[in-house]
Amino acid sequence: MFKYLSLLRPRHWIKNLFLFAPPFFGGRILDKETLSLAIPAFIAFSFCANASYIINDIKDARNDSLHPRKKDRPISSGIISKKNAAMLSMFMAASSFVISYIISPVFFYFVLSYFFIQLTYSAYLKNIALADIFCIASGFVIRVLAGGAAFNVEVSLWLLVTMFMISLVLATGKRLSEFRLLTHNASEHRKSLNHYSPSFLNEILIISSSASLISYALYTVEQFHALIYTIPIVTFGLFRYIMLSKHGMGDPTDALTRDKWLALTVVLWLLLIGLVRYH
């Protein structure tokens, strides 16, 4: 049982909390309708993400065996057969589509779009420089849009731009950390790394992090002026993540769950937003 739980990557479910960004920032996270749909929406998107993770692991089994951390995954290590993994993936995808359609047809279309992009990423785009980063970033943006559709909350355009730029930061940091971890084996693990260099990824990281700070500042002015006091916390969190990326901890899930300072920064940021938005 534990091996199948490991295959589903439960630590990565934290990414699906992006679904709750629209109702949280929109002041509707405590509404009865939002609370009633929270668990089904989270399960639907998590199942979809899990199905795509499994497909990616099946396709990447050989390359993952070269990775210092991914080599112990259930499929790459041979603990779970590709056939059984594929059956589980189909079940989770089908369940996700049914649940998401019951919640909202628009939410279903976003879930389906996410699944299609992830399939395309696994099959081809992850080997194309820049396209791979934008595919990873699009997953976070679709989560935000899907949350708006599921909970019937209009997503602020500045919030959407902010989430997109932060998503580029996270995707770029992930690639940069792979360079640090894999060193001379980087291109053997991922073909797109042949076309990157640490200096180029650093430039993308600087541009996207700067743009995310600017767009977030504009969002705070658009919504509640008191939110502007959260900008120093956001700035510290971005700088902390960039530092972690340069030390091989750029995977967003690893960074958030293993670095206490980054986790504390995110918690403090959410508490301050909650205080301003719901007080």
Buried (B, 14 or more C-beta within 10 A) or exposed (E): EEEEEBBBBEBBBEBBEBBBBBBBBBBBBEBEEBEEBBEBBBBBBBBBBBBBBBBBBBBBBEBBBBBEEBEEBBBBBEBBEBEBBBEBBEEBBEBBBEBBBEBBEBBBBBBBBBBEBBBEBBEEBBBBBBBBBBBBBBBBBBBBBBBBBBBBBEBBEBBBBBBBBBBBBBBBBBBBBBBBBBEEBBEBBBBBBEEBEEEBBBEBBEBBBEBBBBBBBBBBEEBBEBBBEBBEBBBBBBEBBBBBBBEBBBBBBBBBBEBEEBBEBBEBBBEBBBEBBEE
